[in-house]
Amino acid sequence: MKQLQRLLKISRPLRSPFLTLIFFLAGAIAVYAQGSWETKAPMPEARMYSAVASYGGSVYVFGGANLFGTSTATPFVYNPATDSWTTAAPDSTARRCSAMAVTLGTKIYVLGGWANCDSNSPTGNTSIYDPATNSWTSGAPMINPRGDSVAEALNGKIYVTSGGNSYGGGMISQTDIYDPVSDTWSSGTPIPLPVRNAASAAVGGKLYVISGLDQIPNTLRPDVQVYDPAMNSWSFAAPFPGPRQLHEAGNINGKIFVSSGNDASSFPLPAFIYDPSTNVWAAAAAAPTQRSIGGSAVIGNKMFIAGGASPGSPVIDSLEVYIADSDVTAPTIEISSPVDGATYVLGQSATVNFSCADESGGSGLASCVGTTVNGGFLDTSSVGDKTLEVSASDNAGNTSSTEASYKVVFNFGGFLQPVDNLPLLNVANAGSSIPVKFGLSGNQGLNIFATGYPASGAAPCDANEPGSEIEETSNAGGSALSYSTTSDQYSYVWKTNKAWKGTCRILVVRFIDGTDHFAKFRFK
């Protein structure tokens, strides 16, 4: 019991008149409360300093101490579907408090903690529980044995940081990284401000360390320290509005929910939600029970908080669940480029621009992806009808998609001499071969005409309509298409019919891009 009392001395509410709250306001906190609470079946035995994790829809409570100060190795397992508790195989590390439990893949990893609940005896044990076989194995020990620390799984690895290695001090700043595939530990960048009894959550591929007890005696920090494994670096998010220690945090629908714990003089009931996309804290529904040194796990849109201590009892068996507001609204998508129905010429440079947004107070945007990357170049490499598709999802699993259709056409600048463009009339001899010339900004090959084109049809003649004689004519050969690299021009030799004498016709040149181009002729 003496060892437990020593541990409580640094972890129960700090009541020193000299306690300092290092606090920096980040802006207004939303005043509306989100979510609700429910009370569930209590644990079979009251516990505190337990490590808690979820797997397969159940909540697992590992280690900790009971009412008599005795640490235990027998896990409790809670089934939300039946609101009932069972036990699991004893932990391979017989007795410990303030360990960390992390679910990764098909296993739960219970790491570190205080051996025999003695805060001068940190352990670096890596105990691996397999829910499928209800059995334990051991992994490689941590580089830095510790208790009162935080751990989260990110991208297939487990990240452990901060905490302590001795009673009344011994802060640890090192970040240890465990690879379950190779069963090895490595070192990451140390946390800038080492803390004990902090809370943590993993969101968007990053580790968030929230508030906690500072290495300066009797000081609580409001800082939210963010580790990016990809960059192996730390940054700071908006500070936590209610600095505390021995509290609980978790990722619910892409946002961080924080509750429980104690501050300088009390067990605060206010809870908060942090949105990483806006870097803003909002008020959540206040907890129904004052508690600290409990444990928590998230399943879906719920956080389960088990055990701990309260003002009226050194150890409690209470289980309460926070239920986040449901998000059933899909994200919105706006495509500003290309505009739906827009037309671009072949090879034209155009930038894709779109945006996605989740509703205010929603679960937060999880993805916003286009068939062309946002800010990239629009596909104008070939002619024809094209579509940019954009899809989005939020952290509640709602999805939406939209598209913008556009057309890519040849860079046709009009017919070249000897043919005049509308509204001018061309005058030619019936039966002659007329070279219809045009440019498409380079050699686009000879397969440029739509099937059945060019084509012509009868058109009314206006006796007063002025005409321009086609002087360059040929009677040789039939209709054919060629391209001249020297002049960068196409020439289609149109073989006319002698029977057209005394009539007018419209020549229709339709390209494979779907565009039509016209020239009018009177035959003599």
Summary of the structure (lengths in Angstrom):
residues: 524
radius of gyration: 36.5
end to end distance: 117.7
largest distance: 118.4
contacts: 1807
relative contact order: 0.11
helix: 2%
strand: 47%
